[in-house]
Amino acid sequence: MAAPDASPPGDKPRRRLPVLGGSPAAEDAARPRWQWSVIVALGTLFGWLLLEMVAAAPIADPFARQGRHELAAAVHLLALALPAAGAGALAGRVGKKSRWIDAVLGAVGLIVGVSAVAYLRLGSSGLWLGASAFASAAAGLGAAIGFALGRRNHAPEA
């Protein structure tokens, strides 16, 4: 009896699924740079939503009730910058083809998209434009710093 993984004669060899903890070098070599922008955008979005629900809203709410709106805004910007930095660090550490601009474009692109949806749903106001600019700056700066830290802490391949 043939081994369970043996191919019948004349057939192409079977392709194996990647194993967790295996070498991602071949998989990353085929990953274009634009995909790292999408990965950073999605990582920032999900991390931002999680931090907003778990930490930022409960911390910022007492500041807003006391009239300290600048502190409440700072808490929300920090809740955006931290996941952007984490996603940028992922792109810097794992993405061998990625560049810092890919991480920044992913994070800022997310904010532009969210801001456009908010504008269409809520209408225009002067506050909307200022908040979008501050959020874009926080996300972009966080992604750039995270990317630099990810690249710096990346051990070169031997």
N, C-alpha and C positions, 0 to 999 in steps of 0.2 A: 504494500500500500504506500502511496506517495505521501510525502509530508504535506500538512494542511496548507502551507503557504507556497507550495511549488506550483508553477504555472504549467499548463499543458504545453507540450512541445510545439514550437512554431508561433506561440502567442507572445505578445509583448509582456515584459516583466510587470508585475503588479506594483502600483505606487502605494506607498505607505503613508498613513496620516502622521502629521508631526506629533511628537511626544512632548508633554509638558516638561520643561527643564532641559529640553534638547537645545541644539545650537540654532539660534535664530538668524545666523549670518546669511544663509541663502534666502530666507524669507525677506530680510531687510534689504538685501541687494536688489530685489525686484520692486521694492516700494518706492514710488515716485515722491518727490518732495511735497507736492500739493497734498498728499495724503496726511502728511504730518501736520499741516495746517488744520485739516478736518479733525484729526485726533486731538489736537490742542483745543480746538473749539468745543468739541464734545466733552472732553475732560474738564474744561473750565465750566461749562454749563452745568454738568451734573454735580461737580464739587461746589459750585456757587449755590445751587438750589439746596443742597444738603446743609451747607453752612448757614444759609439764611434761615432755614426752618429750625435747625437745632441750636444755633448759637447767636447769630446776629440779631434776629428779631427780639428774643428775650433780653439781650443785653442793651440793645438800642432803644427799646420801648421806654424804659424809665428815664433815659436822657431826653427823649422827645416830650414826655409828659412834664418834665421840669423846664421845658423851653430851651434846652441845650441842643438845638438842632444840628449844630456843627459837629458835636460829638457823635450824635446818632448817625449822621452822614459818614463820618470817618469810620465808624464800626462797619457800616454797609460796604464802603469802599475796600476795607481790609478783608471783608468776607468775599469780595470779588478778586482781589489781588492774590490772595493765598492759593486758591485753586488754579489760577492762571500760572502762578509760579510753579506749582506742582506739575501741571501739564507741560509747561515749558521745560522743566527739568527732565521729564520723561522723554521728550523729543531730543533733548541734548544728550542724554545718556544712552538711549537705545538707537535713535535714528542716526545712522552713520552718514547718510546723504543729506540730512536736514541741516538747515542754517537757522540762525537766530531770527531772521526775517520771517521764516515760515511760522515760527511760534508766535511772533508778534501779530502777523496777519491773521492767524487763526483766532487769537483772543480778541483782537480789535474787530475782526469781521463778525464775531459772535455779538459783540455789543452793538455794532451797527445794525445787525439784523433784529436784535431785540428792541432797539430804539425805533426802528422803522415800524415794527408791529405795534409798539406802544403809541407811536404817533398816529398811525392809521386808526387805532381803536379809541384813543383818548382825545385826539385833536391836538392842536398846537398850543404851546405856551412857551414863554421865555425860559421858564424853569426846565422844560424838557431838553432844550438845546444845551444848557449848562450842565445838567446832570449827565447827558450823553457824553459830553466832552470829558468830564471828570472820570466817568466810568471807563471810557476808552483809554484814557491815560493810565488809570490804575491797572486795567487788564493788560495793556501793552507793556508797561513797565514791569509788572509782575512776571509776565511770560519771558521777557528778555533777561531778567535777573535769574529766573529759574533755569532758563536754557544755559546761561553762562555757568551756573553752579553745577548743572548736570554734566556739562562738557568738562569742567575742571575736575570733577570727582570720578570721571570715567577712566577706568584703567585701560591703557592701550593694549590692543591685541598683540599677542606674541607671535 
